[in-house]
């Protein structure tokens, strides 16, 4: 066998030094190059934009993370081996890269001629892209959004500190005219201004920026903000694509400008291959350690990431049943490899694809796969895997040529989706999952999922008097109105409350029949607050589990907009002389389930948190109406929050600690105050679960005793042991 000779180092250096721009032009692809200062943009087929630094003779493809010199470029785009790439570069008389001195960077100069009106910009953003009108009006008033040019383009203004008074360091143009012939599939102009400050983007700071939200484009950022008008104490950033440098820049700049490192960085990129790969670099990283020793963590905020198409869900479950495996692990691997795609494009940042994905060459387009065959192979391979065992999962997913840290991060990703699906944190959809935040904004509006009465949180903004006067009507507190769409029936909520929380069936049924609990179109439980026959507020309790969307607890809990202050969900039993206070409706119903037979002539009331004012207001309202209260029970959780609430209540000027009573005005009887804490669990929901389990064990014990007794009774009396 002929021995292959090594390529001499000087020839490797010569190949690596071939001018990438000259190579592209020689290959007949010069028409795909666009010069932008020292950079060229190479718009190669459907690979997105590749940036080439002509001074350093270096390319980078942000969508995939591929980067390098001329050899790496040829290997990536031609799919050649290292030797073949070197031979190709040496086989032609390509010009070597010329070392150029970088041009002196010019500072950004705002060269747009702003129009006096922003009517067309506002119309496009509010009517076509469906962004919140109050938000857009605020940003226009503060100069973050302007209108300029012959075609009335929208100008998103970038300031250094994310404030209206900050130094302008860049801008991005967004067209208002749709023209697919001129602007391709996107349909509108999108362009970054010349000489913008590197690694920056459109950004707005609200309050003290303790959180950092990152998006690919200004309209994505404003769509998310439109859906979350309560946002404060954060920095909202558009990266103009997926750019690692922007992430690092704004973490450092936020500390330099405001003296705080963001506690969490939320990655709100598109739910597509480039977005998934970018998010993987951060979400499955151990975290960024700040100089003060704290760990900054990255959180995924990809819209539609929890969605599963119904046709896939059916296939997963069918194959899982056939091969005796959990469908959730089959779905998790499909998700982790190709983002539930029907093509072979690997979408994870670790380049792992065994059953659904394939390593594509630069000129190779993704192709449609035989999804049934791929799922079948994966299902067969999973036969002896225990997805609940980390060791078993690592052993199954291990790839020999992947670095250990990336391999473990990939296992984390599979494990994340498996747990998400097992915990019912997914949403089955009849169409493809959502791709970006503007799609979600428009879909939410179409299905009436948003509270359109919610006003923008103005913290961090100092509005002009003129603008404040224009918005004054919108900022007034409005009376409560029930704005949710109800489901056809409340069967899902009934089963959830009974099966998940163990609440008494008769109690749940009675409250549903009276309309005090409803099920909305998202299958969430809605607990309505009644006050003298009028609904004055409500609590929303989700029935899906998703820590990414709902935080550590993983469950959606919130009070409906414009609910009455210092009030809550409440139930009257008989003629109330005792009032029991709880932190939320489920705690209230758990306690009621436990002590159903003992509770008489009482009012059970949720404070919607730990709100001492709710207790005192209920006391005053009842006494002034001629009612009588003998006792008040504070039924809070046995944790630091509960203890702090009790400590604060004990310091109330009307509370007499020695007698444990609340002093009332002359002519009224003093009210006994009792603290009811769960005995076995952290809260009343836990207490109910613990007692249910204890009851089940006792019943199982008696059943065994009964079975053993029956077995003894069946032994004939004349049987003699030998």
Secondary structure, 3 states (H helix, E strand, C coil): CCCCCCCCHHHHHHHHCECHHHHHHHCCCHHHEEEECCEEEEECCCCCEEEEECCCCEEEECCCCEEECHHHHHHHHHCCCHHHHHHHHHHCCCCECCCCCCCCCCCCCCCCCECCCCHHHHHHHHHHCCCCHHHHHHHHHCCCEEEECCCCEEEEEEECCCCCCCCEEEEEEECCCCCHHHHHHHCCCEEECCCCCCCCCCEEEECCCCEEEEECCHHHHHHHHHHCCCCCCEEEEECCCCCHHHHHHHHHHHHHHHCCCCCEEEECCCCCHHHHHHHHHHHCCCCEECCCCCEEEEEECCCCCCEEEHHHHHHHHHHHHHHCCCHHHHHHHHHHHHCCCCECECCCCCCCCCCCCECCCCCCCCCECCHHHHHHHHHHHHHHCCCCCHHHHHHHHCCCCCCHHHHHHHHHHHHHHHHHHHCCCCEEECCCCCCCHHHHHHHHHHCCCCCCCCCCCCCCCCCCHHHHHHHHHHHCCCCCCCCCCECCCCHHHHHHHHHHCCCCHHHHHHHHHCCCEEEECCCCEEEEEEECCEEEEEEEEEEEECHHHHCCCCEEEEECCCCCCCCCCEEEECCCCEEEEECCHHHHHHHHHHCCCCCCCEEEEECCCCCHHHHHHHHHHHHHCCCCCCEEEECCCCCHHHHHHHHHHHCCCCEECCCCEECCCCCCCCEEEEECCCCCCCCHHHHHHHHHHHHHHHHHHHHHHHHHHHHHHCCCCCCCCC
